[in-house]
Amino acid sequence: MLTVDHIEIIRRKVLLDGDSQREVAKELGHSRKTVAKALEHPSPPGYRTKAARKSPVMDPFRAIVEAWIESDKTAPRKQRHTGRRVFERLRDEHQFKGCEGTVRRFVARLKAQQPKEAFMPLAFDPGEEGQVDWGEAKVVQNGTERTVQLFCVRLSHSKASFAYPYERATMEAFLDGHVRAFAFFGGVARRLAYDNLKSAVIQVGKGRSRQLNERFKQLRSFYLFETRFCNVAKGNEKGDVENQVKRCQRTYLTPLPVVTSIAGDLAEKLEADCRRDLLNVDDRQTLSRGQLLEKERAAFLPLPAAPFLACREEATRVSKQLLVRFDGNDYSVPTEQAHRACVVRGFVDRVEIEVNHEPVAAHRRSYEDGSFVLDPVHYLKLLERKPGSLDNARPFKGDKWGQELGAMRKELEYRQPGGAGTKQFIGILQLALTHPVEDLKRAVGVCVSRRAYGLAAVVNVLGNEPRRESPRLDLSERQELSGVGDGVRSLSAYDQLALEPACGPTVESAELACGELACGELACGELACGELVEPVEQAGEVLS
């Protein structure tokens, strides 16, 4: 085989020294064809085959295998022919006698000859586009490994990124993610790119035609951004956010974070990671992502005065058991709303229920299947009419009220057998309709500590404890009544009070040098709102 050194010698002798090709071939011991090739190629051209190498084992089946590989172009990516599957089909369907390795090498050569897709380098103007996608990752929450859904957005110009974790990739989480991302970036990109995720697209039509989710259209109308949807199975058309999902999985959440709350410490960690990425300077850039984001904000669509209501609405009816079902779980409403039509709004963290456009109940959102989220207060009016259900009613099962109320019931039923104690305990529970539950628990705790068991005792504590400070009369604007010198003043000043309008409800502190005037109370009598209850002696006398 000729080396570069051999070729250089041949070329020098022929092209510079003027020797003929015949003489050089004879002198150096090469054929004239070799000398001619060296003159044509300054570097070794390598071996070249004039025709494709024959494969006597596979050539009879070439057309069949090529047809299978061609059909794979429209098949799902994970359901295409592998070399092993081609071998199995040839063996079973076409009586192929060769070995699997031969087939696999043949298939690899055919696939290598297939034309590869080429891609166009892209550039985006500031604020022109953001890309949105879902991802998932594993975390350890309260000692249990579980999967969380990641809502990710990346701006195509500055590469600024946002990620937020959710329990599930629901419609309300999709909407909530947009609201949070827009607040994080400080504006809205003029266009957002999506794949054909169900939260946005109900049905994919021909070409760019898409039937969109009604709630998603409301979000788009609220913020006025445009949308771009990728072709089916073409996630590379939004490669920026695809890379963001991978960064969340491989950098932000590696190793597996140990968290107590998804919406708490996990969300805070992801936000901190995204803000830390704003300090990065990408290749061929002189500014950091955060600096590019600051410039990009000028091109954003402005944020509305109030954020979009990120929830999913459903119209339904309250059941006879005062329950409203949403997303497979049951939530309670007050007794008077039974059998009424209602609207349920499901947010990421809560469920709100309205009847006749008035809010009647709000609960923490449950992501369990078939669970009951019940507020015992909603059933108190019904309990008054059905006292026999106290022990078996689901809303009152377990330690719903605390140990103090349990001790109160036990003592009342012991002291008043025959149902009277239970009835009085239900009366105590009814106080939760007019007083905060925490105040009721505190009052019952005070009564139990004093061994004062009864409805009247609880009512007394609620109404009188803790003791309120007595209001004091404000005399800052009445200098003739305020304490001066030795506290001696003419009683005619007090007679003048009877001629003035009654005082208002607000009474504040003022001290006299001779004593304390509280609500108009004097040492010689009682002054209430300017009225002397007991007559004062002649004007001109002094009160010392």
N, C-alpha and C positions, 0 to 999 in steps of 0.2 A: 504494500500500500504506500502510495506516495505521501510524503510529509511536505510541510511548507518549505523546509530546507531544500528538498529535492526539486520541488517546483521552481524555487527561486533560481537554482543553478541552471535548470533548463532554459528558463526565460532569459537569463543573462546571456547565455551562449548564443541563443538564437536572435534575441532582439537587440542586444548591445554589441556582441562580438561579430555578428554577421554570419555565424555558422548555419549550415542548412539543417533541416530537421533530420535528414538521413544521417548526416555526420554526427549530430548530437546523440541520436539513438544508438548508433554504433559505438560511440565513445563511452557513453554512460551505461550501456547494456539495457536500454529500454526499447520497447516497440515504438514504431512511428505513431501508432494510435495514442500511446501514453504521452509522447512528446506533444502531439497535437492537443490532447486534453489539457496538459499543463499550460499551454499557450492560451487556451480558451478560458481556463478557470485559475485565477491567481491564488485561490485557496482550494483545498481539497473539497470537491463537491459532494462527497459521500456516495453511498450506494443508492441507486434508483431502480425500482422495478418497473418494467415496461407494461406489465399486466398484473391484475390482481392475482394473488396467490390462490391456487385451487384448494378446495376443501372437499375431498371426495366423499367424506362421511356426511357433511352437512349440506352440501350443494343441492341434493335432491329435495331438501326441506326448506331451502332459503325463502321461497315465495310464501310459504305458510308462516314462518316465523316473522318475516317482515310485515305481513298483514296483521299479525297479533300486536306487534309493537306499534304499528300505525294506529290501531284501534285504541291503544292505551292513551293516546293524546287527549281523548275526550272522556276518559274514565276518571273516577276519583283517584286522587294521588296515592292513597293507601290501598287501592284495589287494582294495581297494575301488575303486569307479568314480571316476575323475577326470573333469573336464570333457572332456578330449581323448578319453578312452576312450568316454564316452557319445556324442560326435560320431561316432567311428569305427563304433560299433555301429549307430547310426541310419542312417548312410550305407550300410553294408554289408548290414544286415538289413532296413531299412525304407525304403530309397530316399529318404532325406532329401536335400533339395536346398539347404538353407541353408548358411551358413558356420559355421566352428568358433567364432568369437567369439560369435555369437548363442547357441550351445549352452552355451558356458562361462558366460556371464552368467546364462542361465536356470538352470543347475545351481547356481550360486552363490546365487541368490535362494531356490531350493528348500531348499538346505542351511541357509541362514540362518533359515528358517522352522521348522526342526526344533527340538523342545524340547531345551534344554541340561540336562545333568545338574547337579543341585544337591548341595552337600556340607554335612555337619554339622560344626560346630566341635567339637573334641574336647579333653578335659582328662583327665590321668592322675594318679593318686595316687603318692606316692613308692614306688619299688620295685615298682610294679604291672606294668609291661611294658617289655620291650626288643624291638627289631626287628632282624632279621638278614637279610643279603643278600650276594650276590656281585657284584663289579664287575670291570672290567679296565682296564688302563692300559698305556701304552708307557713303557719306560725304555731307557737306553743302558747295556748291561752289557758291560764289557771291550771297548768300541769297536763293539759290534753292537746295533742297535735290536731290541728284542724285546717281547713282550706278557707281562705278569704278571697273575695273578689276585689280587684284593683281597677279603679276608674282612672285612666291615664289620658293626659292631654300634653301635646308638645307643639310649640310654635315653630313653623317651618323657617322663619327668618333668623330669629335670635337663638333658637334651640332651647329656650326656657321651657321647663317641664313642670308638670303638676301631677300628683298621684294621691288618691284617697281610698281607704279600705272600706268595704261594705260586707254585710252578712251575705247578701245575695245580689245578683245582677238583675234587680227588678226595675220596673219602669220608674218608680219613684226615686230609686237610687241613681238611675241614669239622669233624671232631671236634676236631682240634688247635686250630682257631680258637676254638671254644667254651671250651676249657680256658684258653687265653691271655687271652681276654676276661674271663672270670670272675676270673682272678687280677688283671687290670688294674683292674677295678672294685672288687675286694675283696668280692665276694659275687655272688649269683645273683638276677636279677629273678624275681618269682613267675610271670610268664608271658612267653613269647617268641613273637613273630609272624614268620611266614615266608610267602613265596609257595610255589608248588608245585614247588620245586626237587627234582631227582632224588635228591640226597643225603639228603633226608628223606622224600619221598613217592614210593612206587612206582606207585600208581594213584589217580586222582582219581575218587571216587564221586559220587553225587547229593548235592546240598546241601553239608553240611559233612563228609560221609563221606570218609575218606582211609585208604588202605592204606599204612602207614608202613614204612620200612626197619628191619629188625631191629636193626641196630647203632645207629641213631638212637634207637630205643626203649630200648636199654640206657643210652644217654647220659641220656635223660630220666629213667629210673628211678634213675640214680646221683645226679643233682642235684635230682630231684623238682620240676622246674619244669613248668608247664602250657604247652600250645601252642595257638596260634591260626593258622589257615591262611587266606590271602586267597582270594577268589573268583578264578576263572580270568581272566587278563588284566586284573586289577585291582590293579596295583602301587601305585596311590594309597592303598590301604588300609594301607600301611606307608610313608607318605610321609616319615617322619623319616629312616629309613635310606636311602631313595632320595636324599634331599638329602645325606646323608653320603657316598654314593658319588660324587655330582657334586662335592662339596667336595674329595674325594681327587683327582679327576681334574683339576679346574680350579684348585685352590689348592696342595695339597700337592705335586703332581707336575707343576706347570707353572712354568718350562720343564722339559723332559724331564731328570730327574736322571741323572747319570753315576755309576754304581755298579760295584763289583767283585763283590758278592755279594748275592743276594736276601735270604737269611736273615741277612745281616750288616749292612752299612751301610744298605741300603734299609729293612730292618725297623726299625733304630734311628732313621732319619729320620722314618718314619711315626709311631713311638711319641712322638718329641719333638714332632711337629706336633700329635698328639692331646692331649698334656699342655699344650701352649701354648694350645690351644682352651679348656681348663678355666678360663682366666683371663677369657674373654669373658663379658660380661653381655648377655643377650638382651633384646629389646624387652619392655616391661611387667614386667621383673624388676628387683629391687633387689640380688639376690645373683648372684655369678658361677656358672658351671656347676660349678666345683670345689666351691664352698660348698654348692650344692644337692646335689651328689653325696655330700658328707660327711653331710648330713642323710638322704639316701636310703639310705645303707648300713644304717641302723638297721632298715629295712623289708625288707632283702634276706633271701633264704634263706642260711643259713650254708654256707661251703665245707667239704667233707669233709676229713678229716685228710690224705688222699693224693689227688692228682688222678686223673682218669679216664685209663685207658690208651688214648690216642688212636691207634689203629691199626686196620688191616683184617686179618682173619685168614682164611687159606685152608689147607685140608687137602690135601696132595698127597703125592707120593713122590719120593725121590731117584733120579735116573737112574743108569744104569751108568757115566756119565762124571762122577759126583759132582756133578751140577748139580740145582738146584731153580729152577723157573721161577716168576716173580712179575711181573705187570704187563708181560709181554712181554720181560723180561730174565732172564738166567740167573745164579745165584749159587752159589758152590762150598761144599761141606761136606767134612769130613775123610774119609779113605779108608774107615774102618771103618763109615761110615754109608751106604754104597752100597746101593741097592734097598730102603731102609727107608721106612716111612710117616713123615711129618713134618708139622709145623704151621709155616706161614710167617706172621710178623707184619710187616706193612708200615707203618712210621711215615713221617712226612714226610721225615726225614733219614737213616733207616737201615732195614735189613731184618734181622730176627732169625729164626733157624731153630731149632726145638726137635724133638727126637726122644725119645719116651717122657717128655715133660714136663721134659727136661733141655736147656738151651741148648747147641748144638753149633757155631754159627757166627753171626757178626754182620758185616754189610757196610754200607758207605756206600750210600745209595739212589741209583740211577741213573734219570734221566728220559729217557734216550735210548731209541730203539726197537731192539730186537734186540741189545743189548750184553751182554758177558760181564764179570761182576765176580768175579774169581778171586783167591784167596789161595794163592800158591805153596806155603805150608807145608802146606795141606790135601793136596797131591799128593806129598809127600816119601816117605811109606811106599809108595805105588804106584810111585814112581820107583825105589825100591830093588829092586822086583821086575821092573821094566821099564826098565832103564837105557838101552836103545836109543832111548827116546822123548825123551831130554833135549833134543835140538836142535829137534824139531818139536812138542813139547807146547805147547799154547796157554798154560798157566799160566806157562811159563818163557820165552815169547817176549819179546824186548826186553830192556831193561836193568833186570830185576827186582831184581837183587841188588846192583848198584853196581859201580864200576870195580875195587875191590879183589878181589872174588870173581872177576871176569873175568880179572884179571891172574893170580890163583892158578891158575885152570883152565888158562890158556894155558901157564904155566910147568910145571905138573904133566904135561900131555899132551906137552910137548916133552921133559921129562926121562924120562918113563916111557911110551914109545910102546906101541902094541898094545892099548890099552884100559885098562891099569893106572892111568894117570894120571886118566882119566875116572872110573874106579871110586873112586879115592881122593877125587876132587873131590865125587862124590855122597855119600861118607861125611862130608865136611865139611858139606855141605848138611843132612845128617840131624841135625847138632847143633842146628839151628833148632827141632827138636821138643822139646828139653830146655832150651834157652837162648833168651832174647829175641833177636830178629833183629838188633836194633841192637848188642847185645853181641857177637854173632857177627861182624858186619861190622867192629866195632872190633878184635876179635882178629885177623881175617884181615888187616886193614890193618897191624897191628903186625908180623905175620909177613912180609908183603910188604916192608915197609920194612927188615926185617932179613935179607931174602932167605932166610927159613926156610920152605921150601915143603914142606908135608906135613900130614897129619891130626894127627900127634902134636904138632907145634909149635902148632897151633891149640888143641888140647885143653889143652896146657900153659899157654898164655896165658889161656884162659878160666878155668882153675882157680887161677892164681896171680897174675894181674895184673888190676887194680892191687894192690900189696901191702897187706895189711891190717895195721894196727897191732897189736902184741902186747898182749894183755890184761894188766892189772896187778892185783895182789892188793889188795883193799880192807881196810886195817887201821884204819879210823876208829873201830871199836868195840873195838879191842884196844890200849888205850893202853900196855900193858906191852911191846908189840912195836914201837910207833911210835918214830920218832926222838926222843930226848930228850937234852939236855945234849951231852956229847961222843960220844954213840953207844955208850957202854959199858954192857952189860947182862948179866945172868946167863943162862947157857945153859939153866938149868932151865925158863925160860919156853918154850923151843922143845921141850924134852922133853915138856911138857904137851900139845903139839899132837898127838902120836901117840896120846894117849888120847881125843881128840875125834872125832866123826863126820867122814866125808870132806866136803870143801868142795863147794859147789854149782858150777854151771857158770859163774856170773857172777863174774868176777874184775876188780877195778878197781884204780886206781893207788894206790900208797902208797910213799913214799920213806923209806928209813932214812938216818939221819945218816951212817952209815958206808958207805953204798952204795945199791944199788937192788935191791929184792926183787921179781922178776918171775916169777910162776907158782911162787913158793916157791924160787927159785934163790939159793943162798948162795955166798959166796966159797969156803967149805971143802967144799961138796958141793951136792947138789940136794935141795930140799924140795918134794915134789910132793904137794899136797892133804894136808898134815900128816905125810907119811912121809919120814923121812930116809933117802936112798939110801946115803950114806956115814955111818958112825957118827961122832958128835961126841964129842969128848973129855969127860972127866968133868964132871958137873954142877958148877957153881960156878966153872968157868973162864970167862973173859970173852973175847968176840970183839971185837977192836979193829980 
